[in-house]
Amino acid sequence: MASERTRSDNDLNPGFDNHPEQRPAAVLAPIIKRAGGWTMLFTARSVETPAHPGQISFPGGRVQASDANAVDTALRETFEEVGLDRRFIEPIGAWDRYDTITGFRVTPIVGLVEPGFDLKLDPREVASAFEAPLDFLMNPANHEVREAQWQGRTRYYYVMPWQGHNIWGATAGMVRALWESGCMGERIDRRVVLAMIALSALGACSRPVATVTFTVEPQAIAEVREAVRTFAASHHYEQAEV
């Protein structure tokens, strides 16, 4: 399901070692079609939760033995945290895995979410939820780089401020990775989202490649194939076969 590449909190911090143990986890990046355009759903963690209290994140968590795969983990955790039922979610694909300095290897799953759902937040884990426009998130002008002291050294990290919410750290790093490898342009629609995920597998926008390999959910294969062909043609990629 995931891309072969791995990003990390150290992408902006060469010279720092990754955490010696990377425990598997998965998050859902819920993309919702609203009247005004596509949005992405985030949560603000409860200050009471031991895991990343008060931070902005995607719904998700650790992989459990009962989970069939990363998609199952992301959907289960999303329902547990915010009450978003999986019947509203169409999992499309995954982009680059992400290693955190806290020792998790996260598989981010993109899911297209049908409007009409009601969120039921678990107050033990989530204080609030909000949506940010996808075109805002996919605009690199909104990807600020800030610095902080950590263990006596200066570290750099991405921040995307949106209406009083600071999307930062690993979550912002995953959004940045999606933008870098997905070639998001000025027009965002369902086909662009699908093509973005497909092309992100080997970073088709960032360097020439002979083959792009990616995995999507079975029900989306035909639509992704057509989306990639259309997207690649409009962006001058040569493709013999999709």
Rosetta silent file (secondary structure, phi, psi, omega in degrees, C-alpha in Angstrom):
SEQUENCE: MASERTRSDNDLNPGFDNHPEQRPAAVLAPIIKRAGGWTMLFTARSVETPAHPGQISFPGGRVQASDANAVDTALRETFEEVGLDRRFIEPIGAWDRYDTITGFRVTPIVGLVEPGFDLKLDPREVASAFEAPLDFLMNPANHEVREAQWQGRTRYYYVMPWQGHNIWGATAGMVRALWESGCMGERIDRRVVLAMIALSALGACSRPVATVTFTVEPQAIAEVREAVRTFAASHHYEQAEV
SCORE:     score description
SCORE:     0.000 S_00000001
   1 L     0.000  -34.611 -173.427    0.000    0.000    0.000 S_00000001
   2 L   -92.636  159.990  170.760    2.794    2.429    0.836 S_00000001
   3 L   -63.811  159.636  178.373    5.436    4.051   -1.307 S_00000001
   4 L   -77.528  -17.560 -176.456    8.900    2.519   -1.186 S_00000001
   5 L   -85.628  156.064  176.320   10.425    5.779    0.035 S_00000001
   6 E  -127.370  127.452  173.315   10.694    6.896    3.635 S_00000001
   7 E  -101.103  173.495 -179.748   10.694   10.508    4.797 S_00000001
   8 E  -160.394  169.259  174.472   11.459   11.633    8.339 S_00000001
   9 L   -62.659  -15.739 -178.136   11.601   14.436   10.881 S_00000001
  10 L   -93.838    5.484  178.309   15.297   14.618    9.998 S_00000001
  11 L   -58.715  -34.202  177.678   14.777   15.621    6.369 S_00000001
  12 L   -93.327    2.921 -172.270   15.434   19.215    7.437 S_00000001
  13 L  -134.224   65.880  177.477   18.062   18.140    9.962 S_00000001
  14 L   -60.124  141.693 -177.789   20.995   16.322    8.369 S_00000001
  15 L   101.710  -16.028  174.305   23.373   14.953   10.958 S_00000001
  16 L   -88.992  139.805  177.558   20.646   13.809   13.325 S_00000001
  17 L   -86.004  143.825  173.959   20.191   10.073   13.737 S_00000001
  18 L   -69.778  159.716  177.809   16.783    8.494   13.334 S_00000001
  19 L   -58.588  137.129 -176.282   15.193    6.802   16.326 S_00000001
  20 L   -63.468  -23.292  179.937   16.748    3.313   16.755 S_00000001
  21 L  -127.092  123.603  179.040   13.326    1.650   16.790 S_00000001
  22 L  -111.713  104.118 -178.882   10.557    2.551   14.369 S_00000001
  23 E   -82.440  137.149 -175.754    7.216    1.097   15.479 S_00000001
  24 E   -69.398  136.709  177.629    4.608    0.726   12.716 S_00000001
  25 E  -147.738  167.478  177.757    1.712    3.180   12.698 S_00000001
  26 E  -147.387  146.939  175.752   -0.766    4.579   10.196 S_00000001
  27 E  -129.346  158.088  174.386   -2.778    7.760    9.852 S_00000001
  28 E  -106.620  128.467  170.959   -5.662    8.797    7.638 S_00000001
  29 E   -99.798   92.847 -175.188   -5.453   12.027    5.662 S_00000001
  30 E   -77.230  121.467  178.137   -9.181   12.600    5.091 S_00000001
  31 E  -108.466  124.771 -171.187   -9.874   14.689    1.984 S_00000001
  32 E  -119.970  132.827  176.536  -13.407   16.080    1.802 S_00000001
  33 E   -87.774  109.261  176.820  -15.178   17.683   -1.167 S_00000001
  34 E  -104.629  169.142 -179.441  -16.935   20.790    0.116 S_00000001
  35 L   -58.586  -33.840 -178.881  -18.917   23.363   -1.833 S_00000001
  36 L   -90.645    0.811 -179.791  -15.927   25.696   -1.740 S_00000001
  37 E   132.130 -177.321 -179.059  -13.359   23.061   -2.706 S_00000001
  38 E   -75.612  141.807  174.322  -11.378   20.175   -1.252 S_00000001
  39 E  -128.876  164.521  176.093  -10.396   20.249    2.427 S_00000001
  40 E  -122.780  135.664 -175.984   -8.256   18.056    4.666 S_00000001
  41 E   -91.894  134.027  176.607   -9.357   17.040    8.164 S_00000001
  42 E  -127.716  161.410  173.941   -7.047   17.399   11.172 S_00000001
  43 E  -120.890  151.218  169.525   -7.415   16.808   14.887 S_00000001
  44 E  -103.761  118.995 -175.714   -6.093   18.710   17.879 S_00000001
  45 E   -66.332  145.845  174.922   -4.897   16.186   20.416 S_00000001
  46 L   -64.125  145.059  176.954   -6.242   16.336   23.946 S_00000001
  47 L   -71.914  -11.759 -179.363   -3.798   17.777   26.469 S_00000001
  48 L   -87.706  -18.650 -176.423   -4.613   14.754   28.628 S_00000001
  49 L   -74.854  140.045 -179.210   -3.416   12.135   26.160 S_00000001
  50 L   -71.861  -20.895 -177.525    0.103   10.810   26.772 S_00000001
  51 L   -96.551  109.400  175.531    0.849   10.669   23.031 S_00000001
  52 L    53.608   54.650 -176.674    1.655   14.102   21.546 S_00000001
  53 L   -60.046  135.671  174.908   -0.656   16.123   23.844 S_00000001
  54 L    76.939   -3.922 -175.617   -2.088   19.288   22.340 S_00000001
  55 L   -86.166  158.957  174.163   -0.553   18.757   18.913 S_00000001
  56 E   -86.429  134.494 -177.622   -2.251   18.916   15.512 S_00000001
  57 E  -152.570  169.039  165.075   -2.339   15.558   13.777 S_00000001
  58 L   -82.520  151.876  172.216   -4.144   13.299   11.379 S_00000001
  59 L   -64.167  137.961 -179.140   -6.342   10.664   13.035 S_00000001
  60 E   162.762 -176.045 -179.041   -4.352    7.467   13.430 S_00000001
  61 E   175.033 -162.662 -175.871   -2.139    5.427   15.698 S_00000001
  62 E   -68.529  146.928  172.139   -0.173    2.252   16.222 S_00000001
  63 L   -71.677  132.440  176.117   -0.694   -0.849   14.132 S_00000001
  64 L  -106.784  157.199 -177.379   -2.348   -3.599   16.152 S_00000001
  65 L   -58.890  -28.807 -178.463   -2.031   -7.336   15.598 S_00000001
  66 L   -79.971   -9.346 -179.599   -5.709   -7.512   14.652 S_00000001
  67 L   -77.694  134.157 -179.450   -5.290   -4.967   11.821 S_00000001
  68 L   -71.639  -34.119 -177.574   -5.195   -6.487    8.349 S_00000001
  69 L  -167.395 -174.895 -177.862   -2.989   -3.713    6.954 S_00000001
  70 H   -64.536  -34.613  177.478   -2.162   -0.014    7.249 S_00000001
  71 H   -62.218  -44.046  179.430   -5.510    0.976    5.746 S_00000001
  72 H   -60.997  -41.883  177.480   -7.302   -1.053    8.401 S_00000001
  73 H   -60.412  -48.967 -177.007   -5.240    0.654   11.108 S_00000001
  74 H   -62.795  -42.102 -179.480   -5.989    4.126    9.767 S_00000001
  75 H   -69.143  -40.289  179.390   -9.724    3.484    9.419 S_00000001
  76 H   -63.399  -49.139 -178.183   -9.993    1.863   12.850 S_00000001
  77 H   -64.641  -36.623  178.402   -8.125    4.662   14.584 S_00000001
  78 H   -62.649  -43.308  178.479  -10.122    7.308   12.738 S_00000001
  79 H   -65.869  -41.563 -178.739  -13.391    5.815   13.936 S_00000001
  80 H   -65.259  -38.709 -173.571  -12.089    5.465   17.492 S_00000001
  81 H   -83.794  -43.553 -173.406  -10.781    9.032   17.668 S_00000001
  82 H  -124.296    0.289  176.290  -13.352   11.090   15.762 S_00000001
  83 L    73.112   17.419  178.281  -16.239    8.695   15.050 S_00000001
  84 L   -81.773  110.307 -175.285  -15.892    8.945   11.263 S_00000001
  85 L   -71.378  142.570 -175.900  -17.400    5.701    9.999 S_00000001
  86 H   -65.491  -16.620  178.542  -15.504    3.873    7.265 S_00000001
  87 H   -68.345  -17.204  176.381  -18.604    3.737    5.053 S_00000001
  88 H   -89.221   -6.409 -169.110  -18.011    7.438    4.326 S_00000001
  89 E  -112.658  130.486  172.013  -14.358    6.849    3.397 S_00000001
  90 E  -109.960   99.720  177.718  -12.895    5.655    0.102 S_00000001
  91 E   -63.949  129.064 -176.898   -9.225    4.775    0.725 S_00000001
  92 E  -103.153  -46.428 -177.808   -7.285    5.776   -2.383 S_00000001
  93 E   177.085 -175.300 -179.330   -3.645    5.113   -1.636 S_00000001
  94 E  -126.343  152.208  170.963   -0.611    5.898    0.463 S_00000001
  95 L  -114.312 -164.136 -168.443    2.350    8.165   -0.001 S_00000001
  96 L   -52.573  133.954  172.504    5.847    8.092    1.508 S_00000001
  97 E   -61.099  155.405 -173.981    6.235    6.460    4.893 S_00000001
  98 E  -134.860  121.888  178.037    7.351    8.879    7.587 S_00000001
  99 E   -93.904  129.887 -179.509    9.750    8.202   10.483 S_00000001
 100 L  -101.942  158.479  179.084    9.264   10.360   13.576 S_00000001
 101 L   -71.117  -11.638  177.718   11.818   11.292   16.210 S_00000001
 102 L   -91.462    2.592  171.294    9.533    9.621   18.744 S_00000001
 103 L    95.365   31.483  176.151   10.065    6.230   17.130 S_00000001
 104 E  -120.624  139.451  170.282    7.137    5.607   14.773 S_00000001
 105 E  -104.453  105.626 -169.700    7.197    4.656   11.098 S_00000001
 106 E   -98.440  130.401  170.963    3.925    6.109    9.864 S_00000001
 107 E   -99.119  112.623  179.171    2.094    5.062    6.712 S_00000001
 108 E   -85.420  128.370 -179.816   -0.149    7.969    5.628 S_00000001
 109 E  -110.206  127.820  174.302   -3.335    6.843    3.873 S_00000001
 110 E   -89.040  129.936  176.045   -5.357    9.221    1.723 S_00000001
 111 E  -128.660  128.032  173.539   -9.092    8.725    1.960 S_00000001
 112 E   -81.960  126.292 -172.163  -11.743   10.588    0.007 S_00000001
 113 E  -110.625  127.493  176.230  -14.584   11.327    2.424 S_00000001
 114 L   -76.107  131.875  175.014  -18.210   11.758    1.421 S_00000001
 115 L   -62.199  162.001 -179.881  -19.905   14.731    3.132 S_00000001
 116 L   110.394   -2.289 -179.998  -22.844   14.008    5.413 S_00000001
 117 L   -83.949  158.897  172.153  -20.927   12.450    8.285 S_00000001
 118 L  -119.931  128.303  178.642  -21.111   13.522   11.924 S_00000001
 119 L   -84.101  141.519  174.685  -17.961   13.494   14.022 S_00000001
 120 L  -129.741   95.503 -173.179  -18.028   12.100   17.558 S_00000001
 121 L   -74.102  139.188  171.516  -14.744   12.991   19.202 S_00000001
 122 L   -84.880  108.110 -173.909  -13.238   10.824   21.912 S_00000001
 123 L   -63.814  -17.725  177.778  -12.352   13.491   24.519 S_00000001
 124 L   -70.844  -24.628 -176.882   -9.644   11.267   25.973 S_00000001
 125 L  -117.113  -32.258 -171.309   -7.686   11.587   22.725 S_00000001
 126 E  -127.500  127.259  177.756   -9.068   14.499   20.717 S_00000001
 127 E   -87.006  -36.579 -178.921   -9.936   18.005   21.889 S_00000001
 128 E  -162.017  168.584  176.330  -11.239   19.298   18.565 S_00000001
 129 E  -136.062  150.088  179.375  -11.226   18.750   14.813 S_00000001
 130 E  -151.953  163.481  177.812  -10.996   21.202   11.935 S_00000001
 131 E  -116.689  141.117  174.763  -10.623   21.315    8.164 S_00000001
 132 E  -121.090  142.580 -178.578   -8.046   23.265    6.167 S_00000001
 133 E   -62.123  137.645 -179.493   -8.339   23.925    2.419 S_00000001
 134 H   -66.663  -33.817  179.528   -6.266   21.568    0.312 S_00000001
 135 H   -68.670  -28.361  172.819   -5.192   24.378   -1.993 S_00000001
 136 H   -67.484  -46.255 -177.248   -3.777   26.215    1.052 S_00000001
 137 H   -67.377  -31.403 -178.422   -1.892   23.112    2.183 S_00000001
 138 L   -91.853   14.005  175.360   -0.553   22.419   -1.310 S_00000001
 139 L  -103.018  111.713 -175.666    0.825   25.948   -1.708 S_00000001
 140 H   -61.952  -17.449  176.851    4.529   25.928   -0.727 S_00000001
 141 H   -64.530  -20.400  179.623    4.291   29.608    0.191 S_00000001
 142 H   -95.052    5.228 -179.585    2.390   28.432    3.273 S_00000001
 143 L   -97.501   87.392 -179.993    5.099   25.951    4.322 S_00000001
 144 E   -78.281  148.086  173.265    7.094   27.895    6.890 S_00000001
 145 E  -112.043  122.359  179.062   10.364   26.558    8.288 S_00000001
 146 E  -121.317  171.651 -178.932   10.989   27.315   11.945 S_00000001
 147 E  -130.145  155.097  177.970   13.612   26.271   14.441 S_00000001
 148 E  -151.827  158.728  176.333   13.659   25.058   18.028 S_00000001
 149 E   -88.799  131.613  179.690   16.183   23.728   20.513 S_00000001
 150 E  -142.270  118.504 -177.926   16.028   19.988   21.101 S_00000001
 151 L    53.346   41.131  175.446   18.526   18.108   23.251 S_00000001
 152 L    78.488    8.087 -179.354   20.871   21.071   23.089 S_00000001
 153 E  -129.796  155.368  178.824   20.834   21.331   19.287 S_00000001
 154 E   -83.637  127.479  176.069   18.905   23.418   16.793 S_00000001
 155 E  -118.704  149.708  179.058   16.268   21.546   14.841 S_00000001
 156 E  -113.716  147.864 -177.607   14.196   22.773   11.913 S_00000001
 157 E  -154.500  158.109  178.387   10.615   21.828   11.150 S_00000001
 158 E   -84.767  144.984  173.551    7.695   22.785    8.925 S_00000001
 159 E  -136.014  135.996  176.669    4.748   24.835   10.170 S_00000001
 160 E  -126.444   90.966 -176.805    1.548   25.600    8.267 S_00000001
 161 E   -72.784  128.822  178.794   -0.490   28.135   10.278 S_00000001
 162 E  -139.275  108.932  173.936   -4.205   28.014    9.512 S_00000001
 163 L    47.209   52.971  176.981   -6.770   30.128   11.364 S_00000001
 164 L    86.360   -5.341  177.862   -5.150   29.819   14.770 S_00000001
 165 E  -105.824  129.179  174.943   -4.017   26.218   14.269 S_00000001
 166 E   -99.487  102.779  173.755   -0.330   25.458   13.806 S_00000001
 167 E   -81.315  114.449 -171.802    0.022   22.325   11.701 S_00000001
 168 E  -146.120  178.986  174.929    3.612   21.406   12.428 S_00000001
 169 H    65.532 -139.028 -175.866    6.154   18.652   13.039 S_00000001
 170 H   -61.531  -39.445 -179.225    5.517   15.209   11.591 S_00000001
 171 H   -63.285  -46.736  176.916    2.031   16.116   10.340 S_00000001
 172 H   -64.553  -35.867  177.492    3.329   19.145    8.451 S_00000001
 173 H   -62.442  -38.486  177.881    6.238   17.031    7.223 S_00000001
 174 H   -68.700  -40.184  177.014    3.817   14.509    5.738 S_00000001
 175 H   -63.091  -43.155  178.320    1.802   17.270    4.068 S_00000001
 176 H   -61.208  -43.418  179.083    5.021   18.725    2.665 S_00000001
 177 H   -61.882  -37.384  177.754    6.073   15.300    1.382 S_00000001
 178 H   -64.092  -42.772  177.763    2.710   14.941   -0.327 S_00000001
 179 H   -65.497  -46.546 -175.887    3.193   18.280   -2.050 S_00000001
 180 H   -61.213  -41.042 -174.008    6.818   17.581   -3.032 S_00000001
 181 H   -96.503   -8.313 -174.424    6.133   14.200   -4.560 S_00000001
 182 H  -103.686   -9.003  177.193    2.636   14.779   -5.843 S_00000001
 183 L    58.214   41.410  179.748    3.036   17.778   -8.150 S_00000001
 184 L   -63.173  130.355 -179.060   -0.117   19.453   -6.935 S_00000001
 185 L  -104.200 -157.881 -175.694   -0.978   22.232   -9.325 S_00000001
 186 L   -80.260  -20.350 -177.733   -3.366   25.109   -9.331 S_00000001
 187 L  -110.125  124.265 -178.084   -6.452   23.013  -10.094 S_00000001
 188 L  -116.867  119.021  171.340   -7.568   20.453   -7.539 S_00000001
 189 L  -144.324 -175.688 -174.790  -10.249   17.913   -8.313 S_00000001
 190 H   -58.421  -42.945 -177.680  -10.804   14.214   -7.776 S_00000001
 191 H   -66.390  -37.650  177.879   -8.656   13.177  -10.726 S_00000001
 192 H   -65.680  -40.363  177.738   -5.782   15.400   -9.630 S_00000001
 193 H   -60.656  -45.354  179.888   -5.959   13.926   -6.130 S_00000001
 194 H   -63.278  -46.406  179.982   -5.831   10.410   -7.550 S_00000001
 195 H   -65.057  -36.597  178.432   -2.975   11.212   -9.898 S_00000001
 196 H   -58.119  -45.567 -179.778   -1.125   13.010   -7.116 S_00000001
 197 H   -67.083  -42.908 -178.562   -1.131    9.881   -4.973 S_00000001
 198 H   -62.368  -49.164 -176.870   -0.180    7.647   -7.862 S_00000001
 199 H   -71.699  -18.010 -178.124    2.725    9.783   -9.057 S_00000001
 200 L   -71.062  -15.927 -172.250    3.998   10.320   -5.521 S_00000001
 201 L   -56.815  -43.587  176.870    5.173    6.712   -5.248 S_00000001
 202 L  -121.959   18.127  176.306    8.590    7.421   -6.775 S_00000001
 203 L    66.807   52.372 -175.081    8.484   11.195   -6.910 S_00000001
 204 L   -60.476  -23.293 -179.227    7.793   11.560  -10.611 S_00000001
 205 L   -82.847  -26.919 -171.783    7.833   15.331  -10.331 S_00000001
 206 L   -88.652  -17.653  179.556   11.145   15.658   -8.555 S_00000001
 207 L  -162.585  154.888  178.281   13.308   13.576  -10.900 S_00000001
 208 L   -67.589  137.835  176.871   13.109   11.604  -14.158 S_00000001
 209 L  -137.486  150.980  178.366   12.107    7.990  -13.672 S_00000001
 210 L   -84.580  -34.555 -176.592   11.589    5.100  -16.050 S_00000001
 211 L  -138.306  134.957  173.411    8.923    3.377  -13.984 S_00000001
 212 L  -111.187  122.838 -178.891    6.532    4.609  -11.339 S_00000001
 213 L  -114.194  131.534  179.135    5.205    1.897   -9.039 S_00000001
 214 L  -152.130  165.765 -179.981    2.311    2.466   -6.694 S_00000001
 215 L  -128.939  136.537  176.970   -0.540    0.634   -5.021 S_00000001
 216 E  -133.643  168.342  176.988   -4.149    1.695   -4.692 S_00000001
 217 L   -66.577  144.992 -174.033   -7.333    0.130   -3.487 S_00000001
 218 H   -53.540  -39.563 -175.322   -8.885   -2.240   -6.091 S_00000001
 219 H   -69.381  -13.013 -177.137  -12.019   -0.178   -6.625 S_00000001
 220 H  -103.578   -0.506 -171.467   -9.947    2.851   -7.638 S_00000001
 221 H   -58.863  -50.748 -176.596   -7.607    1.191  -10.151 S_00000001
 222 H   -61.644  -42.485 -178.261   -9.469    2.147  -13.332 S_00000001
 223 H   -69.010  -38.737  177.788   -9.993    5.728  -12.233 S_00000001
 224 H   -64.252  -42.677 -179.723   -6.384    6.105  -11.102 S_00000001
 225 H   -57.619  -47.199  179.719   -5.125    4.721  -14.415 S_00000001
 226 H   -67.784  -37.777  179.315   -7.117    7.287  -16.375 S_00000001
 227 H   -62.983  -43.193 -179.479   -6.183   10.045  -13.928 S_00000001
 228 H   -64.836  -43.584  179.322   -2.474    9.317  -14.286 S_00000001
 229 H   -59.483  -46.268 -179.183   -2.677    9.277  -18.083 S_00000001
 230 H   -65.662  -46.084 -178.090   -4.492   12.597  -18.171 S_00000001
 231 H   -64.761  -44.244 -178.680   -2.284   14.188  -15.530 S_00000001
 232 H   -63.940  -40.749  179.828    0.939   12.899  -17.097 S_00000001
 233 H   -63.809  -41.080 -178.110   -0.047   14.153  -20.538 S_00000001
 234 H   -72.844  -20.051  179.443   -0.857   17.624  -19.238 S_00000001
 235 L  -108.412   14.326  171.584    2.465   17.764  -17.376 S_00000001
 236 L    65.477   36.316  170.712    4.533   16.423  -20.295 S_00000001
 237 L   -90.439  142.554  175.724    5.470   13.045  -18.850 S_00000001
 238 L   -92.627  130.270 -179.916    6.159   10.274  -21.313 S_00000001
 239 L  -137.443  125.742  176.382    4.303    7.069  -20.563 S_00000001
 240 L   -87.218  -34.295 -175.811    4.287    3.896  -22.610 S_00000001
 241 L  -155.130  143.075  176.225    1.948    2.003  -20.337 S_00000001
 242 L  -124.689    0.000    0.000   -0.068    2.598  -17.196 S_00000001
